[in-house]
Every structure is written in structure tokens, then in C-alpha cells.
Amino acid sequence: MEQVRRKLLNSVDKCVDEALEGLVRSNGDLVLLRGHRVVLRSDLESIKGKVALLSGGGSGHEPAHAGYIGMGMLSGAVAGAVFASPPPGSVLAAILTLWKGGASGVLLIVKNYTGDRLNFGIAVEQARSQGVQVDMVIVADDCAFAQPSKAGRRGICGTVFIHKLAGALAEKGCPLDEIVAWVNKATKNIGTLGVSLSPCSVPGCLPTFQLPPGEMELGLGIHGEPGIKRSKVASADEVVKTIINHMTDSSNKSHLPLKSGDKVVLCVNNLGGLSCLEMAVVSKAAVHCLEERGVLVVRVMSGSFMTSLEMAGMSLSLMKVDEEMLRLFDAKTTAPAWPNLSTTSVSGRNLFIEPAEKPAAASDKYNDGSLSSVIRLVLESVCKILLQRQEELNALDRAAGDGDCGSTHALAANAIQEWLQTSRIPGNLGQLLADLALLVQDRMGGSSGALYCLFLSAAAPHLKQNCDGAAWAKALHAGTEAMKRYGGAEPGDRTMLDALCPAVEELMKLSTARPDGHMAILQAAVEKADLGAESTRSLTARAGRASYVASEHLTQPDPGAVAVAAILKAILHSLKEES
């Protein structure tokens, strides 16, 4: 049994009034006409002597219609109940308020639905009998029906284009009859067609139609009325192609004639329930499909413009334009629902720019042959130890994390071994650390890969010019600080820093020690790292993935800290052997 869908409302009866009040409360340029579901510009004096524009219809299509009120668009909008035409009394009250406010005329922009034609029509006749200069234009942009019935084509999202063009003309001060002539010409150049993957449901009611899973409905209206054809859900590209083919098929009596070389504005309209991600994919597909036909897409608006409550679907509207129509389309408006579009043509421009080239490697300042052989020994020793201890580190990590600490370090070791076989070791130590940082970034993965990359990247600049003890001290300090800053951990949080920080603190003595004392400092640093790693057994994890694990389960040392101690030990051993 189909359920009534839950909606985040207070009451079914009051939802329209509360929604209109919510819109007006959150927008200082709008006011409500007391006693009616009518929203107006709050600065009505600014339309004195100009044509006022009034639109409206059922609610549930938000941001239509009240979202299009503002300088350069509508002067007011009349709302009915959800998916129901507004009563003539409210339409008349809106017309008279605008007329008495000093408008030179009032134009009603109405979508082609019988209820809207009747109720807006009644108000027009009553206003005329009171001496108001008033006229009405009907928008019928729906391309669904190959043989439209006597009721004609429905008015759907293309109406938003008319709000914009008529609004720009009214703002310029054009007289009523001129705007009517313009709009009647423009409506012939607009077409819309939609597709839905789900029905929608009026608050308090069952869904408007049943759609079996995996099926979609083509050519539906904006009130949840079913469309012209059902088919299996296809890819975004195929759906867009189907829509545009049907819209422009000359055997379809309600088609929009479109040929190569035509300029169009495209509106990709979310019917309510599609994600922004899907909308962007559909926009790409639509522009591509039109450009393949030789059509020039000059503007694209993508978003929610005329919705159907929560329907998961979209419609495409096309408006053929010339330079004059495009100027009206681009004219400024303060209407809150109108997008802030670029005035650069979409078609015919380059989509990509090339990324900046990587700077050429600094020339080796001190290409000391003996240095590269020492570096090779050190790196080989580090790789060997990490590969030997892979399983041990994974086992430690299984208690606290996802069990891959050893594997991640092994990835780095394999990458460095490969690099040692295929690349020349730079004589410049700063360059070496920068190269290793990139290698670790690309090949190691995991948060430890990111942390090592940060350490090496931040340390590298300090060793570009020279590599004495003071330079090493600065480099190691900078690397550790970067890890703390971006990783958000401190010593004592049960991370690799518990081994690294005490070791680096010891290594800071390099800045003042004589060269013959360097090995002793390194020896002491390795001992500090070992003690630091061992101390993590009793620490509570406060950072990293282990911080989500209850501390009674963490009885082993932290794998990251153990790995750091192992790396420092490998460096010490290889340097001892060398000397």
C-alpha cells in the first residue's frame, strides 16, 4: 500500500501561507499583500510610470513565481494552493495595487493551463471594467505532444525566460502594447521538455502517479501529471539526446525548429529532487548534444527554476535568441531566484588551460660524488628495514587502525628502491628531499604517506643552500612543525610524533656541535626515538584513527612511532658502516 510521503511542514492547510511568509521574511525587497497570497516588490514607487508585470499559479513550483520578483523582472506574483490556480479575487487585488501604485499598465504572464487562463482572465476583465490598462500573455512552451489537443501546449519552465525578457523591457520603460508584441514573438522561439525518475506528492496526498522502479517518464507537466512515454532509465547522455531529438523533431506538431548556426539560451531545470552533481552532468550532456548539431549555446542556466515539489527529474528549455534578445536576457535584475550568469558565450571557447610546468631542478650546488654513494646506502638500508618489518607493523596496526601501516611503508620502500635503480641521485640534499616528498605523495598513500610528504616538503628548502649541522637542525625542526600543524597531533597523542619529536629535539644539537660529534648526537636521537615509541604502549590515542578505539584495547606500541624509530636506526647503522 502506497504511503503518504512525509514532508517537513507544520500543517498541510497552512504550508503555502507559511512558505510565502518564509520567503518574504528572509528577503527585505519583498512584501505580502494582506489578506491575499500575493507577494509584491517592497519598492512599488520604483515602478511608477512603467509597466508592472504580474505572474503566478499554483504553489509547489518554487522558486517560481515569487522568486522572480525584483527590479528587471516581475513586480508581483499570485500564489494558489499547491498545484492549484489562484482565485480571481487575489489576482484582481494584485492588479489594482500595482495600478494604484502608479504603474502605466499591468501585464499578466500566464502559463497555458485552463484554470490559470480562467482565473487570471476573470481578473483581467474585472480590472478593465475599472479602467485599468491591463493585458495578458499566455506562455505555451511544452514540446511533449506530437498532436496537441484543443487545450494546446502547456506552459512550463520556458515561462521563466518570458519573465526575464518582459522584465527587462518594462525596466527600460517600453509601453504595454510593445511588450505584448515582443513576448508573443519570443514565445514562438521557446521549447521545453522534461523527464522524471519519480512522481511527486502533494502535501497530505498519495503520489501523483506510479512509476515502477527503473523506469522514467518523458514529457510530463509540472503538476505531476504523467507524460507521453515510459521507458527504462538510461544514461544522462541518452536521456538528454532523447529529449532534444523529440523537442526538435519536425514531425512533432509542438516542436521547436532548430538548425545548425542557431543561437540558443539553455535552461537545465531541476524538477526538485535531483542532486547538484546530476544536474551538472546533465548540463554537460545538453551543451555537448546541442554543439554536435552545430547549435551555438550562448548562455546556460542550471538549477531549480520551476520545480514540481520533490520530483526527481529535470527539464530542458531552449530559447532561440538574436543579439537584441540576448541583451534583454543579460540585463541586470535583483530577483533572488535569477542566477548570476556570465555574459561570455558558452560555445566556442577553450575549456582548459594548461597546468604550470614544474620548475626545473635546481642545479647541484655541491655535486659531491661521495655524497650520492652515502645517500644510496642510507636509502637502501631504510627500504630494507621497512620491508623486513612490514608484517610486524601491520600486526601492530590491526589493534588500533585498519592493519595496513606495514603495507603502506612497504609501498614507499618499493617506490624508493625502484627510483634508486632508474634515477640519478641529486647532489643537492634539498632537491633530494623534495624528490622523495613527491615520490611518497604519489606512491605511499594513507595518512602516514601524507605526513612523510609534509615532513620532507617542509624540510627540503632548508637544505637547498648548504647541508651543515645547522641546516639539518633547521630542516628537521621545520618538518616536524609541519606535521604538527597539518596533522593536528602533538607529542603524547600516541602517534609517530612520540618517536620523532624527542629524536628531533636531540638532533637540534647539531646546530652547535662540531662535525666530529654528529654521530654521537644521532646515536642519542635513535635511543630517544626507541624510548618514545615504547612509551606509546601506555598512552591514550588522541589523534588519528586509533583515537576512535577504546584505550583498553591499545596495549601495543603505536605502529607509526615504531616505524619512525626503525627508520632512524637504519640511517644510523648505514652511516656507521660508511664511516
Secondary structure, 3 states (H helix, E strand, C coil): CCCCCCCCCCCCCCHHHHHHHHHHHCCCCEEECCCCCEEEECCHHHHCCCEEEEEEEEECCCCCCHHHECCCCECEEEEEEECCCCCHHHHHHHHHHHHHCCCCEEEEEEECCHHHHHHHHHHHHHHHCCCCCEEEEEECCECCCCCCCCCCCCCCCCHHHHHHHHHHHHHHCCCHHHHHHHHHHHHCCEEEEEEECCCCECCCCCECCCCCCCEEEECCCCCCCCCCEEEECCCHHHHHHHHHHHHHCCCCCCCCCCCCCCEEEEEEEECECCCHHHHHHHHHHHHHHHHHCCCEEEEEEEECCCCCCCECEEEEEEEECCHHHHHHHHCCCCCCCCCCCCCCCCCCCCCCCCCCCCCCCCCCCCCCHHHHHHHHHHHHHHHHHHHHCHHHHHHHHHHHCCCCHHHHHHHHHHHHHHHHHHCCCCCCHHHHHHHHHHHHHHHCCHHHHHHHHHHHHHHHHHHCCCCCHHHHHHHHHHHHHHHHHHHCCCCCCCCCHHHHHHHHHHHHHHHCCCHHHHHHHHHHHHHHHHHHHHHHHHCCCCCCHHHHCCHHHCCCCCHHHHHHHHHHHHHHHHHHHHC
